[in-house]
Amino acid sequence: MTAIKKYRFLADMTQKELALKMGVSQACINMWERGKRYPDIVSLKKLAFILGCTTDQLLEGIRI
């Protein structure tokens, strides 16, 4: 499970709800959660705010 999915579950939010708050498609959220794509830095900051976590927490498990 990716950190985005983990924190979305902790926030008790569906992909659709998160997508609406982020201003992106549900498919985009799905791609982020599966690690097929990654949010840009601005979206990452917005995700952290919406999900009530830090950007570092959202980057857990990302290998460079």
N, CA and C of each residue as an Amber inpcrd file, in Angstrom:
protein
   192
   0.8570000  -1.1830000   0.0000000   0.0000000   0.0000000   0.0000000
   0.8960000   1.2380000   0.0000000   0.6190000   2.1520000  -0.9110000
   1.4040000   3.3850000  -0.9490000   0.9840000   4.3040000   0.1930000
   1.8390000   5.2540000   0.4990000   1.5470000   6.1970000   1.5760000
   0.3120000   7.0380000   1.2470000   0.1200000   7.3810000  -0.0130000
  -1.0570000   8.1790000  -0.3780000  -2.3230000   7.4050000  -0.0360000
  -2.3490000   6.1370000  -0.3850000  -3.5160000   5.3070000  -0.0910000
  -3.6970000   5.1550000   1.4180000  -2.6040000   4.9250000   2.1230000
  -2.6410000   4.7690000   3.5770000  -3.2620000   5.9990000   4.2410000
  -2.7790000   7.1730000   3.8870000  -3.2760000   8.3910000   4.5240000
  -4.6810000   8.7590000   4.0490000  -5.0360000   8.3480000   2.8380000
  -6.4220000   8.5540000   2.3850000  -7.3630000   7.6980000   3.2230000
  -6.9750000   6.4480000   3.4750000  -7.7920000   5.5820000   4.3340000
  -7.9080000   6.1630000   5.7400000  -6.7950000   6.6460000   6.2780000
  -6.8170000   7.2300000   7.6210000  -7.7100000   8.4710000   7.6840000
  -7.8040000   9.1780000   6.5650000  -8.6670000  10.3640000   6.4850000
 -10.1110000   9.9820000   6.1690000 -10.3700000   8.6700000   6.0120000
 -11.7120000   8.1570000   5.7190000 -12.3050000   8.8220000   4.4790000
 -11.5270000   8.7780000   3.4010000 -11.9100000   9.4230000   2.1580000
 -11.8590000   8.4160000   1.0110000 -12.7640000   8.5340000   0.0780000
 -12.7160000   7.7070000  -1.1270000 -11.7840000   8.3720000  -2.1440000
 -11.4130000   7.6070000  -3.1600000 -10.6080000   8.1970000  -4.2350000
 -11.3670000   9.3330000  -4.8950000 -12.6600000   9.1480000  -5.0790000
 -13.4760000  10.1750000  -5.7300000 -13.5000000  11.4570000  -4.9010000
 -13.6680000  11.3190000  -3.5820000 -13.6940000  12.5030000  -2.7120000
 -12.3540000  13.2430000  -2.7530000 -11.2790000  12.4730000  -2.6930000
  -9.9510000  13.0920000  -2.7450000  -9.7270000  13.7760000  -4.0900000
 -10.1480000  13.1200000  -5.1490000 -10.0010000  13.7010000  -6.4900000
 -10.7340000  15.0350000  -6.5880000 -11.9430000  15.0890000  -6.0520000
 -12.7130000  16.3410000  -6.0900000 -12.0030000  17.4450000  -5.3180000
 -11.4630000  17.1210000  -4.1490000 -10.7570000  18.1250000  -3.3420000
  -9.4540000  18.5690000  -4.0090000  -8.8230000  17.6360000  -4.7190000
  -7.5590000  17.9410000  -5.3830000  -7.7520000  18.6350000  -6.7250000
  -8.9410000  18.4900000  -7.3170000  -9.1850000  19.0690000  -8.6360000
  -8.5670000  18.2390000  -9.7510000  -8.4840000  16.9270000  -9.5130000
  -7.9590000  16.0040000 -10.5120000  -8.9740000  14.8830000 -10.7140000
  -8.7000000  13.9920000 -11.6600000  -9.6120000  12.8810000 -11.8960000
  -9.3650000  11.7590000 -10.8840000 -10.3680000  10.9160000 -10.7370000
 -10.2240000   9.7430000  -9.8780000  -9.1450000   8.8200000 -10.4410000
  -9.0450000   8.7560000 -11.7620000  -8.0210000   7.9390000 -12.4030000
  -6.6170000   8.4190000 -12.0120000  -6.4530000   9.7160000 -11.8720000
  -5.1700000  10.2840000 -11.4690000  -4.8070000   9.8160000 -10.0570000
  -5.7580000   9.8870000  -9.1400000  -5.5350000   9.4230000  -7.7700000
  -5.1620000   7.9430000  -7.7870000  -5.8670000   7.1690000  -8.5960000
  -5.6050000   5.7400000  -8.7100000  -4.1780000   5.4770000  -9.1880000
  -3.7250000   6.2250000 -10.1680000  -2.3600000   6.0660000 -10.6860000
  -1.3260000   6.4130000  -9.6150000  -1.5760000   7.4770000  -8.8540000
  -0.6690000   7.8530000  -7.7700000  -0.6000000   6.7470000  -6.7310000
  -1.7660000   6.2050000  -6.3850000  -1.8180000   5.1750000  -5.3470000
  -1.1580000   3.8730000  -5.7920000  -1.1660000   3.5920000  -7.0760000
  -0.5360000   2.3640000  -7.5760000   0.9400000   2.5750000  -7.9170000
   1.4160000   3.8180000  -7.7870000   2.8180000   4.1020000  -8.0810000
   3.1370000   4.1320000  -9.5620000   2.1010000   4.2730000 -10.3890000
   2.3030000   4.3470000 -11.8390000   2.6940000   5.7540000 -12.2690000
   2.2780000   6.7240000 -11.4980000   2.6260000   8.1370000 -11.6930000
   2.8040000   8.7470000 -10.3220000   3.4140000   9.9290000 -10.2880000
   3.6410000  10.6090000  -9.0270000   3.1430000  12.0510000  -9.1190000
   2.6030000  12.5760000  -8.0250000   2.1440000  13.9640000  -8.0440000
   3.3240000  14.9240000  -8.1440000   3.0900000  16.0690000  -8.7800000
   4.1410000  17.0890000  -8.8080000   4.2430000  17.7080000  -7.4150000
   5.2140000  18.5370000  -7.2120000   5.5020000  19.0820000  -5.8780000
   4.3430000  19.9140000  -5.3250000   3.6770000  20.6580000  -6.1780000
   2.5360000  21.4700000  -5.7310000   1.3870000  20.5590000  -5.3080000
   1.1190000  19.5300000  -6.0970000   0.0610000  18.5750000  -5.7560000
   0.4060000  17.8020000  -4.4880000   1.6830000  17.4790000  -4.3070000
   2.1190000  16.7660000  -3.1150000   1.8300000  17.5840000  -1.8600000
   2.1190000  18.8720000  -1.9320000   1.8680000  19.7610000  -0.7930000
   0.3660000  19.8470000  -0.5090000  -0.4420000  19.9500000  -1.5540000
  -1.8960000  20.0160000  -1.4030000  -2.4370000  18.7040000  -0.8290000
  -1.9100000  17.5750000  -1.3090000  -2.3040000  16.2680000  -0.7890000
  -2.0490000  16.1860000   0.7150000  -0.8580000  16.5970000   1.1270000
  -0.5010000  16.5560000   2.5460000  -1.4770000  17.3840000   3.3770000
  -1.8130000  18.5610000   2.8930000  -2.7540000  19.4230000   3.6110000
  -4.1200000  18.7500000   3.7330000  -4.6330000  18.2400000   2.6320000
  -5.9560000  17.6140000   2.6120000  -5.9890000  16.3530000   3.4810000
  -4.9230000  15.5700000   3.4280000  -4.9000000  14.3040000   4.1610000
  -4.4240000  14.4490000   5.6090000  -3.9970000  15.6460000   5.9840000
  -3.5900000  15.8860000   7.3720000  -2.2890000  15.1890000   7.7430000
  -1.3410000  15.1910000   6.8150000  -0.0420000  14.5860000   7.0840000
   1.0350000  15.4850000   6.4870000   2.2620000  15.0450000   6.5610000
   3.3580000  15.8340000   5.9870000   3.7300000  15.3020000   4.6130000
   4.4450000  16.1100000   3.8650000   4.9300000  15.6420000   2.5680000
   5.9230000  14.5000000   2.7540000   6.7160000  14.5560000   3.8070000
   7.6510000  13.4580000   4.0910000   6.9080000  12.1470000   4.3060000
   5.7920000  12.2010000   5.0030000   5.0080000  10.9910000   5.2220000
   4.4780000  10.4400000   3.9130000   4.0790000  11.3200000   3.0030000
   3.5680000  10.8700000   1.7100000   4.6680000  10.2730000   0.8360000
   5.9060000  10.6170000   1.1190000   7.0300000  10.1090000   0.3370000
   7.6020000   8.8120000   0.9200000   7.0110000   8.2980000   1.9860000
   7.4600000   7.0330000   2.5830000   7.4830000   5.9430000   1.5050000
   8.5550000   5.2000000   1.4760000   8.6270000   4.0650000   0.5690000
   9.0150000   4.3860000  -0.8640000   9.1680000   5.6630000  -1.1890000
   9.5890000   6.0380000  -2.5460000  11.1030000   5.8210000  -2.6280000
  11.5000000   5.0140000  -3.5760000  12.9190000   4.7220000  -3.7360000
  13.5060000   5.6120000  -4.8130000  14.6870000   6.1300000  -4.5220000
  15.3590000   6.9970000  -5.4980000  16.5890000   6.3170000  -6.0490000
